[in-house]
Amino acid sequence: MATSFQFIICFCLFSLLRFTVTFAHVIPRFPSSMLHPALDLGSSSAQNGLYTTKFFTQILGHFSYNPQSYQTFQQRYLINDTYWGGAKNNAPIFVYMGNEGDIEWIAQITGFMFDTAPYFKALLVFIEHRYYGKSFPFGGNEEVANANSSTLGYLSSTQALADYATLIIDLKKNLSATDSPVIVIGGSYGGMLAAWFRLKYPHVAIGALSSSAPILQFLDLVSPYTWTNIFTQDFKGVEEYFRNYSCYSSKRRSSSCGPKVLNYGRSKMAKGYKETRDKNHSKNWTSQYYQDLY
């Protein structure tokens, strides 16, 4: 089943890329930003060798004439050109839409992009969401940025999408890769951003891959208990294994159940997926994930 799913995803991406390369000359151009990142793919490599860390001078407010909106901040992004086919070949660019967290942590658990990059000869880019990680405005001071509604007013999905569009357009220009097709990717909130990005900026990205993206999870659209209901069903799926713990019962989801879930999930991950990260990292990440749940 997993193999079939991967084949379908790869086929969809391949179809999108073929279509774009054929009709690249009719893709509209977006006006270049007044802010340009300094690009040097060979500098400041991260310790784990998965990517190079860069910073982009981003504008604070994209939709206001308020003088404060013209302030700038440093937005972090990660780039990996190991498998990229190059601008001359119109090789694709896969961009991860950063969600609510440190972008390095996100990049290190997003093995799908690293696994598919060699097949498509894609450039990988991970962009950090404003107000997270090292991408805080107001001098990079988290305390100041979160101080009040005046400063927090610039934290929105609309502003984040505009950040991504601005960075992607300037990145392509600086790489002389204006004809390279872009596919945006994300999971959970990042998946919502990816889907919305494709809708709002169709001239920047030819497609979006949204994983576990609750794009309809809003009041008056779906039940507020949708997520917890799905999560409960997951526990019911392994009811036999946990029959002595009754993990699926919302009243019994206690700390005694957590370690069992952790061990079961870790063993399943090890068997079902090719290990692309060190075991200690996988263990620490899985432990932190279940700590967050419980």
C-alpha positions as CSV (number, residue, x, y, z in Angstrom):
1,M,0.0,0.0,0.0
2,A,2.8,2.4,0.9
3,T,4.6,1.6,-2.3
4,S,1.4,2.3,-4.3
5,F,1.0,5.6,-2.5
6,Q,4.6,6.7,-3.3
7,F,4.1,5.8,-6.9
8,I,0.9,7.9,-7.2
9,I,2.7,10.9,-5.6
10,C,5.7,10.6,-7.9
11,F,3.4,10.2,-10.9
12,C,1.5,13.4,-10.0
13,L,4.7,15.3,-9.5
14,F,6.1,14.0,-12.7
15,S,3.0,15.0,-14.6
16,L,3.1,18.5,-13.2
17,L,6.7,19.0,-14.1
18,R,6.3,17.8,-17.6
19,F,3.3,20.1,-18.2
20,T,5.2,23.1,-16.8
21,V,8.4,22.5,-18.9
22,T,6.3,22.3,-22.0
23,F,4.4,25.5,-21.3
24,A,7.1,27.4,-19.4
25,H,7.0,30.3,-21.9
26,V,3.4,31.3,-21.0
27,I,3.9,31.4,-17.2
28,P,3.3,35.0,-16.1
29,R,6.1,36.8,-14.3
30,F,5.6,38.4,-10.9
31,P,7.2,41.8,-10.3
32,S,10.6,41.4,-8.6
33,S,10.8,42.4,-4.9
34,M,12.8,45.4,-3.9
35,L,14.5,43.1,-1.4
36,H,17.0,40.6,-2.6
37,P,18.7,37.8,-0.6
38,A,22.5,37.3,-0.8
39,L,23.0,33.9,-2.3
40,D,26.1,31.8,-2.0
41,L,25.3,28.1,-2.1
42,G,28.7,27.1,-0.8
43,S,28.7,29.0,2.5
44,S,27.5,28.3,6.1
45,S,26.7,24.6,5.7
46,A,24.8,23.1,8.6
47,Q,26.6,20.5,10.7
48,N,24.4,17.5,9.6
49,G,25.2,18.1,5.9
50,L,21.5,18.1,4.9
51,Y,21.3,21.8,3.9
52,T,22.9,25.2,3.9
53,T,21.5,27.8,6.1
54,K,20.6,31.2,4.6
55,F,18.9,34.4,5.6
56,F,16.6,36.6,3.5
57,T,15.9,40.3,4.2
58,Q,12.1,40.2,4.5
59,I,9.7,43.1,4.7
60,L,7.5,43.2,7.9
61,G,4.2,44.1,6.4
62,H,3.2,43.3,2.8
63,F,-0.2,45.0,2.7
64,S,0.0,48.3,4.6
65,Y,1.4,51.8,4.1
66,N,2.0,52.1,7.8
67,P,5.6,53.2,8.2
68,Q,6.2,50.4,10.6
69,S,5.4,47.9,7.8
70,Y,8.5,48.9,6.0
71,Q,10.7,47.6,8.7
72,T,12.6,44.4,7.7
73,F,13.7,41.3,9.5
74,Q,15.9,38.3,8.7
75,Q,14.0,35.3,7.6
76,R,15.8,32.0,7.7
77,Y,15.7,29.4,5.0
78,L,17.5,26.2,4.2
79,I,18.7,25.0,0.8
80,N,20.0,21.8,-0.6
81,D,21.3,21.7,-4.2
82,T,22.9,18.3,-4.1
83,Y,20.6,16.8,-6.7
84,W,19.5,19.9,-8.5
85,G,19.6,19.6,-12.3
86,G,20.4,23.3,-12.7
87,A,18.7,26.4,-14.0
88,K,19.8,25.6,-17.6
89,N,17.7,22.4,-17.6
90,N,14.7,24.1,-15.9
91,A,15.1,21.6,-13.1
92,P,12.3,21.9,-10.5
93,I,12.4,23.5,-7.1
94,F,10.6,21.9,-4.1
95,V,9.7,24.4,-1.4
96,Y,8.6,23.4,2.0
97,M,6.1,25.9,3.5
98,G,7.4,26.3,7.1
99,N,4.8,26.0,9.8
100,E,4.7,26.6,13.5
101,G,8.2,25.6,14.5
102,D,12.0,25.7,14.0
103,I,12.7,25.1,10.3
104,E,15.8,23.0,11.0
105,W,13.7,20.6,13.1
106,I,11.1,20.4,10.4
107,A,13.7,19.8,7.7
108,Q,15.3,16.9,9.6
109,I,12.0,15.0,9.8
110,T,10.8,15.7,6.2
111,G,12.5,12.7,4.5
112,F,10.0,12.6,1.6
113,M,11.6,15.7,0.0
114,F,15.2,14.3,0.3
115,D,14.0,10.9,-1.0
116,T,12.3,12.3,-4.1
117,A,14.9,15.0,-5.0
118,P,17.3,12.7,-6.8
119,Y,14.4,11.3,-9.0
120,F,13.3,14.8,-10.1
121,K,16.7,16.5,-9.9
122,A,15.1,19.0,-7.6
123,L,16.5,21.9,-5.6
124,L,15.2,21.7,-2.0
125,V,14.2,24.8,-0.1
126,F,12.8,25.0,3.4
127,I,11.5,28.4,4.5
128,E,10.9,29.3,8.1
129,H,7.6,30.8,9.2
130,R,7.8,34.4,10.6
131,Y,7.8,34.6,14.4
132,Y,9.3,31.1,14.7
133,G,12.9,29.7,15.1
134,K,15.3,32.4,14.1
135,S,12.9,34.4,12.0
136,F,11.6,36.9,14.5
137,P,11.0,40.5,13.4
138,F,11.8,43.6,15.6
139,G,15.5,42.9,15.7
140,G,15.1,39.2,16.1
141,N,13.8,39.8,19.7
142,E,11.1,37.2,20.5
143,E,10.0,39.0,23.6
144,V,9.5,42.3,21.7
145,A,7.8,40.6,18.8
146,N,5.3,38.9,21.1
147,A,4.8,41.9,23.3
148,N,1.4,43.1,22.3
149,S,-1.3,43.2,19.5
150,S,0.6,45.9,17.7
151,T,3.6,43.7,17.1
152,L,1.8,40.4,16.9
153,G,-0.5,41.8,14.3
154,Y,2.1,40.9,11.7
155,L,1.8,37.2,12.5
156,S,-0.7,35.8,10.1
157,S,-1.0,33.2,7.4
158,T,-1.6,35.9,4.8
159,Q,1.7,37.6,5.7
160,A,3.5,34.3,5.8
161,L,2.3,33.4,2.3
162,A,3.5,36.8,1.0
163,D,6.9,36.1,2.6
164,Y,7.2,32.8,0.8
165,A,6.2,34.3,-2.6
166,T,8.7,37.2,-2.2
167,L,11.5,34.8,-1.2
168,I,10.8,32.3,-3.9
169,I,10.6,34.9,-6.7
170,D,13.9,36.5,-5.7
171,L,15.6,33.2,-5.1
172,K,14.7,32.1,-8.7
173,K,15.9,35.4,-10.1
174,N,19.3,35.2,-8.3
175,L,19.7,31.6,-9.5
176,S,18.8,32.6,-13.0
177,A,16.1,29.9,-12.7
178,T,13.0,31.9,-13.6
179,D,11.7,29.0,-15.8
180,S,12.2,26.3,-13.1
181,P,8.8,25.1,-11.9
182,V,8.1,25.3,-8.2
183,I,6.1,22.8,-6.2
184,V,5.2,23.8,-2.7
185,I,5.0,21.1,0.0
186,G,3.7,21.1,3.6
187,G,2.2,19.1,6.4
188,S,-0.5,20.0,8.9
189,Y,-0.6,23.8,9.1
190,G,2.2,23.8,6.5
191,G,0.0,21.8,4.3
192,M,-2.7,24.4,4.6
193,L,-0.2,27.0,3.6
194,A,0.9,25.0,0.6
195,A,-2.7,24.6,-0.6
196,W,-3.5,28.3,0.0
197,F,-0.3,29.3,-1.7
198,R,-1.2,27.5,-4.9
199,L,-4.6,29.2,-4.9
200,K,-3.3,32.7,-4.1
201,Y,0.0,32.6,-6.0
202,P,-0.6,30.3,-9.0
203,H,1.9,32.2,-11.0
204,V,4.7,31.3,-8.5
205,A,3.9,27.6,-7.9
206,I,2.5,25.1,-10.4
207,G,1.4,22.7,-7.8
208,A,1.0,21.9,-4.1
209,L,1.4,18.8,-2.1
210,S,-0.5,19.1,1.2
211,S,-0.2,16.3,3.7
212,S,-2.6,16.1,6.7
213,A,-3.8,19.6,6.0
214,P,-7.1,20.5,7.7
215,I,-8.0,23.2,5.2
216,L,-11.6,23.1,6.3
217,Q,-11.0,23.1,10.0
218,F,-12.8,26.4,10.8
219,L,-15.7,27.2,13.0
220,D,-19.1,26.7,11.3
221,L,-17.5,24.5,8.6
222,V,-16.7,21.3,10.4
223,S,-17.1,20.0,14.0
224,P,-14.5,21.3,16.4
225,Y,-14.0,17.7,17.5
226,T,-13.0,16.4,14.1
227,W,-9.3,16.1,14.9
228,T,-9.8,14.4,18.3
229,N,-12.3,12.0,16.7
230,I,-9.7,11.0,14.0
231,F,-7.0,10.7,16.6
232,T,-9.2,8.5,18.8
233,Q,-9.9,6.2,15.8
234,D,-6.1,5.8,15.4
235,F,-5.9,4.4,18.9
236,K,-8.9,2.1,18.3
237,G,-7.0,0.7,15.3
238,V,-4.4,-0.8,17.7
239,E,-7.0,-1.7,20.3
240,E,-5.9,-5.3,20.6
241,Y,-2.3,-4.3,21.3
242,F,-3.4,-1.8,24.0
243,R,-6.3,-3.9,25.3
244,N,-5.0,-3.7,28.8
245,Y,-4.6,0.0,28.7
246,S,-7.7,1.3,27.0
247,C,-5.7,4.0,25.3
248,Y,-8.5,4.8,22.9
249,S,-10.8,6.0,25.7
250,S,-10.4,9.8,26.1
251,K,-11.0,9.3,29.8
252,R,-8.1,6.8,30.1
253,R,-5.5,8.6,27.9
254,S,-3.0,8.8,30.8
255,S,0.8,8.8,31.2
256,S,0.7,5.0,31.7
257,C,-0.4,4.6,28.1
258,G,2.2,6.9,26.6
259,P,5.3,4.7,26.8
260,K,3.4,1.8,25.2
261,V,2.3,4.0,22.3
262,L,5.9,5.3,22.0
263,N,7.4,1.8,21.8
264,Y,4.8,0.5,19.4
265,G,5.0,3.5,17.1
266,R,8.8,3.5,17.1
267,S,8.9,-0.2,16.1
268,K,6.4,0.3,13.3
269,M,8.4,3.3,12.0
270,A,11.6,1.3,12.0
271,K,9.9,-1.6,10.1
272,G,7.9,0.4,7.6
273,Y,10.3,3.2,6.6
274,K,13.8,3.4,5.4
275,E,15.9,5.0,8.1
276,T,17.3,8.3,6.8
277,R,18.2,9.8,10.2
278,D,20.2,8.5,13.1
279,K,18.4,6.4,15.6
280,N,18.9,8.8,18.5
281,H,17.3,11.6,16.6
282,S,14.3,9.5,15.7
283,K,14.0,8.4,19.3
284,N,14.2,11.9,20.6
285,W,11.8,13.3,18.0
286,T,9.2,10.5,18.6
287,S,9.5,10.9,22.4
288,Q,8.9,14.7,22.1
289,Y,6.0,14.1,19.8
290,Y,4.2,11.9,22.3
291,Q,5.0,14.1,25.2
292,D,3.3,16.9,23.3
293,L,0.2,14.7,22.9
294,Y,0.0,13.7,26.5
